[in-house]
């Protein structure tokens, strides 16, 4: 088994990183996120160096990150599909906050962050940011997960979802359903 397949077995929460720079809105899906410190609150996010969102985050020096709930699966699909740029732009525009950056993308929680440092790591950059503001969302919502290169959501969360049946790992989804009691 190669390294990519091995590391893909680790379930990760799903978040949308978004920002605004020079009047343009940017957003991307991320699954490599971790808390760096609690005091001061720091977050670390891995972003592809060549991505437009990563470049906009570096140029502006701040971003928002919304943690997705399982019923926001369609939003995750939208932001992970490079061919749906116009639709993503509509969603970002509809959620623009007072500071120009998109807000409200993620029912679990939302962080507003200021970049402290960006560390290059081969093809990705590790963005280290101080959390300036945070909002804790719906306590009853369950996290959207990604594992085995597929979305791992309980079947109940995908019933009637636009865009057909999502690609997901059935065995992993069953394990998640058992763990969370779905």
N, C-alpha and C positions, 0 to 999 in steps of 0.2 A: 504494500500500500504506500503510495507516495505521501509526502508531507501535506499537500493541499487536501487530499482526501481525509487524512487523519485529523487535521485541525478543523475541518468542516463538521466533524462529529460533535464538536462542542456547541451546544445551544447558546445563542446570543439574543439579547433583546434587540429590537429594531427601532431606530430613531431617524428623524429627518433633520438634517442640518440645513439652515437657510440663512440668507443674508441679503443685503441690498448694497450695491456699489455703483456709483455713477448713473443712478436712475434705473439700473437693471436688477431684477430679482433673480436669485440663484437658489437652488435646493438640490439635495442629494440624500440618498439612503446611506446610513452607516450602521454597522453592527460591531465595530471595534471601538468600544467606548469603556472607559473606566474612571472611577473616582480616584483622583490623585491625592488629595488631602481634604480634611474636613474643616480645618482652620489654618490658613484661609481656605475657603472652598475652591478646589481646583478639579478640573476634568481634563482627561486626555482622550483625544480622538484621532484615529488613523484615517487619513484622506489621501486619495490618489493625487500625486503631485501634478499630473497633467489636467486634472479636472477644472472646469470653469468655476465651480463653487469653491474649491480650495483656493484658487487664485483670488476670488472676490473676498473670501474670508481674510486672507493675508493682507489684501489692499485696504479693506475697511478696518480691520483690526477687531472685529466683533461679529458675533453670530448668535442665532437662537437654535436650540436643539429641543425637539419635541419627541418624547418617548411614546411609541404607538401601542394602542390596545389592540387585542385580537380582532375586534370589529372594525378596525381601520386598515384591514388587509388590502382593500382596493386602493387606498392611498399609498401603501407600500409598493404595490404593483405599479402604480402610475409613476412613482419616483424612481423605480428601478428599471424602467423601460426607456432607453435613450431615444426611441422613435416617437415618444409622446411629449415632445418638448412644448408644443403649443398648449396642450392640456395642463401640463405642470405650471406653465406661466399663468394660466387662468386661475388656478388654485392659489398660487402664491400671491397674485394681485388681489384676490378676494379676501385674503387674510393679512393684508398689510397693516402693521401697527403704527402708532404715532411716531415712532422713530424711523419709519420706512422699512424696517425688517418685517418679514412675515411672522405672524404670531398665531397661536391656537392650533398648530399642527401637532397633535399628540395629546390624547386624553389622559394618559398616565401622569405625565409631569412635563414641565417646560423649564429650560434653563436659558438665561440670557448671559452670554459670556464675552469676556474681553481677552484677546489673545495675549499671552505672556511671552511665548516663545514657540518657534516652529523648528523641529529637529528633523533633518532629512534622514530617511531610512530607505535606501535602494530606490524603489519606484513609488513609495508612499512617504508621506510626512506625518510625523506625530505632532499634532497641534495641542499645545498645553495652554489652557485658558483658565482664568479666574472667573468664577460664577458671581456675576454682579447681582442677579435677581433669580429667584426660582418660584415656581408655582407647582404645588402638588395637586394633581387632578382627582378624578373619580376613584375613590378607594375601592369600589366594587369591581372595577375594570381589571381584566387579566391581560398580561403582557403578550404582545405578538412576538413569536420566537422564530428564529431561522436556524436550521441545522441540516446537515447532510445535503447542503446546497439546495434546500427546499424550504418553503414556509411550513412551519409546524403550528397549526391552529386546530382547535377542536372542530369537528365537522359542523357543529351547530353555528359556528361563527362564519362559515362559508356558504351556508344554505342561501340560495337566491342571490348570490353575489354576481354583479355584472362582470362580463368577460369570461363566463364559463367556469369550469372547474379549475382551481389553481393547481399548479404543480406542487406536490408536497410528498413527503415521505410518510406513507401510511403506517408503517411500524412505529416510527418516531411519534407521529400524531397520536397513535393509540397509547403510547407510554405517557405522553403529556396529558392526555385525557384522564388516565389513571391517577397521575400525580395530583392534578388540580381538581379531580372529582367531577369532570364534565360528563 
